[in-house]
Amino acid sequence: MGRKRKASDMSNGFSDKSPKPKGDHFHTKKGLDSKPTKTGKQQKGTPLIFKPRPDWHAVEVPSVPVSASLHPLPDQTLKSIQEYAISLLEADNVTYSTSQNSSSSSHKFLGTITTSGTWEDKVSALTLLVQESPLHNTKALENLLGLAKKRSRNQALLAIQAIKDLFAQGVVLPPDRKLRPFGRQPALLTAFQGKATTWQAGEPLPNGLEKVHLIYWAYEDWLKKTYFTLLTIIESWGNDEVEFSRKRAITIVYELLKEKPEQEENLLRLLVNKLVRILQ
């Protein structure tokens, strides 16, 4: 904690303030090649657009210009771009899953476990899938969140603990910055200024943008919303009638707050509210 940060863009009773974007956070390079990099080994001719890696936010993408003066995009333009970006993300998820299931027996085994294994095995298998490539396993994280919403305290808290480990101790979240909503990415706003504000799906991407950029931003936006969903689940368990559940929820909130900056203002609010109730 110790660092002052502005609030993130949130809703449903949480803080909705958000700083104006000043620059992009993804790593850039002059071009993509087929050489093995720290993003992971790739076979030539792979149809994947975004190279799988655990720390998706550290992937290198082609550099694009960022303007010092940024203006919001028209709603319809932003909607069209985001829908296209989401479709690219979903397609890359399908391609990744198909490729892994056809070439890896361990992936087939994990898939079986997630549907027919014990509760603990399901949580472990889904966690392993997310750890491998978070961006390409959005369904696995969604399933973990679904388990966290179960009525059984022990089962739900086990799933929440696994998700907490992914976000706090793991590399799913960037270690030194908050996630950005799709419509507040500086390079996106720069690329679609001027004549590009009339862009429609099917047209070439303007000003040096590539599909990999859109996938990056679509996933970041999805992850931000998913993380907020986790907070609402944790908050509900913090109000549980059983003391063990309430204390476990407080501990998880503290660990998330301590490890990563994402949603720190809302996490701090949750922590303070729960501690005040305990002291009353």
N, C-alpha and C positions, 0 to 999 in steps of 0.2 A: 504494500500500500504506500504510503510515503510519497507517491507521485500524484500531482494534480491532473485530472483529466476531466474533460467535459462529458456530459451525459450522452448516452447513445439514443438512437431513434427507436422508441418503443411505444407500446400502446397498452390497453387493458389495465389501466391504473398505474403503470410504471412510468418512469420519466420518459418524455418524448422529445427532449432537446437533443440536437445533434450538431456537431461542428461542421462548418463548411469544409469540403475537401480541399486539401492543399497539394496533394501529390499522390502518386501511386506507390503501393507497397510491394508489388510483385517484382521478382528479379527479372531483369531483361538481358537479352543478348541480341546480336545482330541477325541471327537467323537460326532456324531449326535444322538439325542434321540427323543422320542415322547412327552417329557414333554413340557408344554407351556413355552415359553421364550419370551423375549422382541421382538423376531422376529414375534410374533403373534401366536394366538392359532391355532393348527392344529389338525384335526381329524385323528384318527389312520387309517392307510391304505391309506392316501392321496397319489395320484400319483405325486404330485408336487415334484420336486427335490429341488427347491429354495423356501424357505419360504417367503411369501409375507410380505413386510413391506415398509413404506414410505422411510426410510433411508436405502436403499439397501446396501450401502457401509459400514454399521455398522453391517452387519450380521456376525454371528460367523460360521466359516467353519473349518473343520479338519486341524490341523497344518501340514505343509509339509516343508521339508528342503530347505534351500536356500544356494547355494554355494557362496563363496567369489569371485570366478573366473568364470565369465560368458562369453559365446561365442554365437554369433548368430547361429540360426538353419539353416540348408539347406532350400532353398526356397520351395522345394516340400514338405518337412516334415512340415514346418510351415503352408503351404497352406492346407494340409490334416487335421492338428490339428484344424485350425481355421474353416474350413468348417464343421467339426464335432461339434465344439463348437457352431457355429451358428445354426446348426440343433437342438441341445439340447435347446438352448434359444428359438427358434421358437416353438418347441414342448411344452415347459413349458408355453409359452404364450397361446397356443391353449388350453391346459389343464386347465389353470387358467380361461380363458374366458368361456369355456364350463361349468366348475364347478359353477362359479358365476352366469351365466345366468340361470342355472337350479335350483339354490337354493336361489336366491335373486331377489325379485320383483323390488327392487330399481335399480339393474343392468340392468334389462330388460327395465325399464323406461329410464335410461340414454342412453341405446343403441338406443331407439326410438328417443330420443331428438337429438342425434348426426346426425341422418339422416333426420329428418322431422321438427325439431324445428326452431325457429328464429335464426338469426346469433348469437345474444348474448347468447341464450340458448345453442347453439352448442358449443360455446367457453367454457361456464361454465361447461357443461357436460363432455367435453373432459378433462378439467382441473381437475375435480373431479376424473376422472378415473386415470389420471397420478399420482395424489397425493396419491391415495390409495396404489398402488404398481407400481412404475415407471418401474421396470424391467419386469413386466408382462403386461404392457400396452404400448409397443413400437408403436403399430399402432395408439393409441390415440395421442401420441406426434407427430407422422408423419402427422396425420391429422391436428393438430394444426399448424404445419409448412406450410402445404398446404394452410390453411386459411390465414396465414401471407404473402403468395405470391400473394394474390388477388390484382387486380388493384384498387379496391376501397380503398381510403386512410383510411377512418374511420374504415372500416371492418378489413383491414390488420393490422392497428396499434392496434386495440383492441386485436387481436390474439397475436401480438408481446408482448403487455403488459402482457397478461396472461402467456406467456412462460417465460418472464422475471421474473415474480413473482415466478414461479416454480424454476427457476435457482438461482435467487438472494436471495430472502427472504425465499424460500422453502428449502427442504432438498434433492432435486434431485442430486445436486452436493455436493461432500465432502467439508466441510468447511475449511479444513486446508491443502489441497494438490491438485495437478493437476491430471487429469486423465491420465492413461497410455495406449499407443497402445497395442494391443494384443501381438505382438511379442516382447515386452520389459518387460513382466512380469517376475521378477526374479525367482519365483518358477517354472514357465513354462520352462524357459531356463535351470534351474537346472535339472528338471525331465527328459527332453528329451536329455540330453547329452549322450555321449558314444554310446552303442548299441541301445539306445532308439531313436537315430536319424533316424532309419529305420522304425519307427512306422507307421502303416497303420490303417485306419479306420476299426473297427471290432475287433482289438486286445485289450487286457486289457490295461488300462492306467498305465504307469510306476511310480515307486517310490512314491507311496502313493497318487497320484493324484486321485480325484474323479470328477464325472460329475459336481458337484456343483461348483468346482473351474473353470471349463471351461465355465460354464454359467456366472459366475461372470466376468471373463475376456472378454468374448464375448460381454456382455452388456456394460462394461466399454469402450471397443473399439468403439462400436456402438454409445454410448452417446457422446464420444469425437468428432466423425465425425458429429453427429447431431448438437452439440453445434456450431461447426465451420460453418455449414450450416446456423444456425441462425445469426451468425455474418455477413455472406455475404448478408443476407436479410436486416439486419439492416443498413449495409453500403449502400445498394442501396437506401433505404429511406433517408439516410443522404445526398444523392445527389439529392433529389427530388426538383422540381421547386417551390413547395409550402413551405414557410418558416415554417409553423406549423409542417409539417412532418419532416423537417430537425432538428428543435429544439427538437422534441419528440425523434428522433433517438439519438441525443446527450445525452439527459437525460437518456435514457435506457442504453446506453454504459457506462455512468458514474456509474449508479447503479450496473451494473454487475461487473464493475471493483472494486468498493468499497466493495462488499460483498464476492466475491469468487476469489480464485487465478487462476482458470482455464482460460487460454488464456489471462492472464493479459497483456502480452507484446503486443499482437495484439489489444486488447481493448485500451490500452494506445496510440498506434499508430493511431487508428481511432479517438480517442478523440482529440489528438493534431492536426491532419489534419483538422478536422472539425472546431476547434477553430481558427486555423490559417486562414481559409477561411472567417470566420465571421469577424475577425479583419481586413482583407484586404479591 
